């Protein structure tokens, strides 16, 4: 499970206060809202990249508010993917496991398994600078899943993809989430992605999070579906 209990976060002059959110264990949650509301800030607080100034961040009922990011056991795919330009695809899939001093046998087994599931076996020896958008997304997802996390955070992972690729990756995300029992929080502007993926839906308005019924998706304001114009916070 992922739970935020009365959480406040500051990023320069930008402040979120009194945020409450609860994603049950094994559920696929989608977080929507207009650009500038702080959706990315919330993901960063959950995985430890953004300090919390008040409240609690709980993962699987454990208070991890002050834990270091590497100790939280969370897989994270940022919006810009943050792939390492000097690493091959194989090295990306090995990255988190090497940090955890996994054996050579475990490295080989996990890379073979993930590359097969993600359909990127042929890409393993390649660098990442000339991958297509869909290929790069799969590599970033593989890096996030390599150490077998229980929680996965996704920040607009499909935003830059064409419709056909987006549909394929939606199917892949849902399949991976179900097969691994991942508790997932996925930020998106797309109602189509939410309809395709979500077990539960959260919406940010006026810098506050509220849970909504999935049946409300069709009635959400247009600004929650399309990115806005370059606010500092997402």
C-alpha positions in Angstrom: 0.0 0.0 0.0 0.9 3.6 -0.5 -0.4 6.1 2.1 0.1 9.8 2.6 -1.2 11.1 5.9 -1.6 14.8 6.3 1.6 15.4 4.2 3.1 18.8 3.5 5.8 19.3 1.0 7.8 22.5 0.0 9.6 23.1 -3.2 10.9 26.7 -3.2 7.9 28.9 -3.0 5.6 26.0 -4.0 3.8 24.3 -1.1 1.4 21.3 -0.8 -0.3 21.0 2.6 -2.4 18.4 4.2 -2.2 15.8 1.4 -4.1 12.6 2.0 -3.9 9.6 -0.3 -4.3 5.8 0.1 -3.6 3.2 -2.5 -4.5 -0.3 -1.3 -2.0 -3.1 -1.7 -1.9 -4.5 -5.2 -4.1 -1.8 -6.8 -3.4 0.3 -9.9 -4.0 3.9 -9.0 -4.1 6.8 -11.4 -3.5 10.4 -10.3 -4.8 13.1 -12.6 -5.0 16.9 -12.5 -4.1 20.1 -14.3 -0.4 21.0 -14.9 1.0 22.9 -11.9 -0.9 21.1 -9.2 2.1 19.1 -7.8 1.5 15.6 -9.1 5.2 15.0 -9.7 6.0 16.5 -6.3 3.8 13.9 -4.7 5.6 11.0 -6.5 9.0 12.4 -5.5 7.8 12.6 -1.9 6.7 9.0 -1.9 10.0 7.7 -3.3 12.1 10.0 -1.1 13.4 12.5 -3.7 11.5 15.3 -2.2 11.6 16.1 1.6 8.3 16.0 3.5 8.0 18.9 6.1 5.0 17.4 7.9 3.0 14.2 7.9 3.8 10.6 7.1 4.6 8.6 4.0 3.8 4.9 4.6 4.7 2.0 2.3 3.2 -1.4 3.2 2.2 0.1 6.6 5.8 1.1 7.4 6.5 4.8 8.1 9.3 5.6 5.5 9.0 9.4 5.8 12.7 9.8 6.7 14.1 6.8 4.9 16.6 7.3 2.1 15.2 6.6 -1.5 17.4 3.5 -2.0 16.0 1.9 1.2 12.3 2.3 0.3 12.2 -0.5 -2.3 10.2 1.6 -4.8 10.5 1.4 -8.6 10.3 4.9 -10.2 10.0 5.9 -13.8 10.3 9.7 -14.1 8.7 11.7 -16.9 12.0 12.3 -18.6 13.0 8.6 -18.1 16.5 9.7 -16.9 18.3 7.0 -18.9 22.1 7.1 -18.7 23.6 8.0 -22.1 26.8 6.0 -21.5 25.1 2.8 -20.5 23.8 0.0 -22.7 20.3 -1.4 -22.3 21.7 -4.4 -20.5 23.6 -2.1 -18.1 20.3 -0.3 -17.3 18.6 -3.5 -16.4 21.5 -4.5 -14.2 21.9 -1.1 -12.5 19.7 -1.5 -9.4 20.8 -5.0 -8.9 24.5 -4.1 -9.0 23.8 -1.4 -6.4 22.4 -4.2 -4.2 25.4 -6.4 -4.9 23.4 -9.1 -6.6 25.4 -12.2 -7.8 26.3 -12.7 -11.4 23.7 -15.5 -11.6 20.9 -13.2 -10.3 22.0 -10.5 -12.7 21.8 -12.9 -15.7 18.5 -14.4 -14.6 16.8 -11.1 -14.0 18.0 -9.5 -17.2 17.0 -12.4 -19.3 13.5 -12.5 -17.7 12.8 -8.8 -17.9 14.1 -8.4 -21.4 11.9 -11.2 -22.6 8.8 -9.9 -20.8 9.4 -6.4 -22.1 10.3 -7.5 -25.6 13.7 -5.9 -25.7 16.1 -8.9 -25.9 17.6 -7.6 -29.2 18.3 -4.2 -27.7 20.5 -5.5 -24.8 23.9 -4.6 -26.3 22.8 -1.3 -27.7 23.2 2.2 -26.3 20.1 4.2 -25.4 20.6 7.3 -27.4 18.9 6.1 -30.6 16.1 4.1 -29.1 12.5 4.9 -30.2 10.2 6.4 -27.7 8.5 3.0 -27.0 11.8 1.2 -26.7 13.2 3.9 -24.2 10.0 3.6 -22.1 10.5 -0.2 -21.9 14.1 0.2 -20.8 13.1 2.7 -18.1 10.4 0.3 -16.9 12.8 -2.6 -16.9 15.3 -0.6 -14.8 12.6 0.2 -12.3 11.4 -3.4 -12.0 14.8 -5.1 -12.0 15.1 -5.4 -8.2 11.5 -6.7 -7.9 9.9 -3.8 -6.0 6.5 -4.0 -4.4 5.6 -0.4 -5.3 5.9 1.2 -8.7 5.6 5.0 -9.4 5.1 6.2 -13.0 5.2 9.9 -14.1 3.4 10.3 -17.4 5.2 7.3 -18.8 3.2 7.2 -22.1 2.8 10.9 -22.8 5.2 11.2 -25.8 4.1 8.0 -27.6 2.0 7.4 -30.6 -1.5 5.9 -30.1 -0.6 2.4 -31.2 2.6 2.2 -29.0 0.6 3.7 -26.1 -2.0 1.0 -26.3 0.6 -1.7 -26.4 2.4 -0.3 -23.3 -0.9 0.1 -21.5 -1.5 -3.6 -22.0 2.1 -4.4 -20.9 1.8 -2.2 -17.7 -1.5 -3.8 -16.7 -0.1 -7.3 -17.3 3.1 -6.6 -15.3 1.1 -5.0 -12.5 -1.3 -7.9 -12.2 1.3 -10.7 -12.5 3.7 -9.1 -9.9 1.0 -7.8 -7.5 2.5 -4.3 -7.8 1.0 -1.4 -5.9 1.1 1.2 -8.6 0.6 5.0 -8.7 0.5 6.4 -12.3 0.4 10.1 -13.1 -1.3 11.0 -16.4 -3.4 13.6 -18.2 -5.1 11.0 -20.3 -8.6 9.8 -19.5 -8.0 6.9 -21.9 -5.1 5.7 -19.9 -7.1 6.0 -16.7 -10.0 4.1 -18.2 -7.6 1.4 -19.4 -5.5 0.9 -16.3 -7.1 2.2 -13.1 -8.5 0.3 -10.2 -8.8 3.6 -8.3 -8.7 7.2 -9.4 -7.4 10.3 -7.6 -7.7 13.9 -8.9 -5.7 17.0 -7.8 -7.5 20.3 -7.7 -6.5 23.4 -5.8 -3.4 21.5 -4.6 -5.5 18.9 -2.8 -6.1 15.2 -3.6 -9.5 13.6 -3.7 -10.5 10.1 -4.6 -13.1 9.8 -7.3 -15.2 7.0 -8.7 -14.0 5.6 -12.1 -17.5 6.5 -13.4 -16.6 10.2 -13.0 -13.8 10.0 -15.6 -16.1 11.2 -18.4 -17.1 14.3 -16.5 -13.7 15.5 -15.5 -12.8 19.0 -16.5 -10.8 19.2 -19.8 -7.7 20.6 -18.1 -7.2 17.3 -16.3 -6.8 15.5 -19.7 -4.4 17.8 -21.6 -1.1 19.2 -20.3 -1.1 22.9 -19.6 1.4 25.5 -20.5 4.6 24.9 -18.6 4.0 25.5 -14.9 7.0 25.0 -12.7 5.4 22.1 -10.8 3.7 19.1 -12.4 
